[in-house]
Amino acid sequence: MLRPVYRVPHPLAGDKVQLTIFDRAAIDTYVPMVLAYLAPAPSNEALKEGLLRAIALYPHLLGRFAVDGHGRRFLHLNNEGVLVIEADVPADLADVLATGGMTTDVAGFYPTVPEVLYITSVA
């Protein structure tokens, strides 16, 4: 998990942000993402540093969905961080794409247990 280190806590740290009507109307889905870079690719450390800089400015990206005592979802800005998984594949991406070796079965990327935090009251 990547978590930014703040010299001064972010003003929104710990807040519980109610979702807008548009957020509540949106489909609740998990979106797995794989990023690939053409050579010369940046190092994993450079990518993580860039991600840390971006998430430090937007604490909403570090929070988790939760449910209040009335069953309404909200965003708890708890600074839990973002999950980053590093992987090496002993293949050339261009070759994989050219031969159609990419899978469309992404079911294994989805979490099996919903990560919903139940909180009885919202301040």
BELVENBEL-V845329 format. One record per backbone hydrogen bond with DSSP energy under -0.5 kcal/mol. NH is the residue of the N-H (numbers start at 0). CO is the residue of the C=O. Records with the same first field share a line. If there is no record, write none. Layout:
NH: CO / CO
//
This chain:
1: 81
2: 0
5: 3
12: 9
13: 76
14: 11
16: 14 / 74
17: 15
18: 72
23: 19
24: 20
25: 21
28: 26
31: 29
46: 42
47: 43
48: 44
49: 45
50: 46
51: 47
52: 48
53: 49
54: 50
55: 51
56: 52 / 53
57: 53
60: 57
61: 58
62: 58 / 59
63: 75
65: 73
66: 116
67: 71
70: 67
73: 65
74: 16
75: 63 / 73
76: 14 / 74
77: 75
79: 61
80: 61
81: 1
85: 83
90: 88
92: 90
95: 91
96: 92
97: 93
98: 94
99: 96
100: 95
105: 103
108: 105
109: 106
115: 113
116: 64
117: 115
118: 66 / 116
//
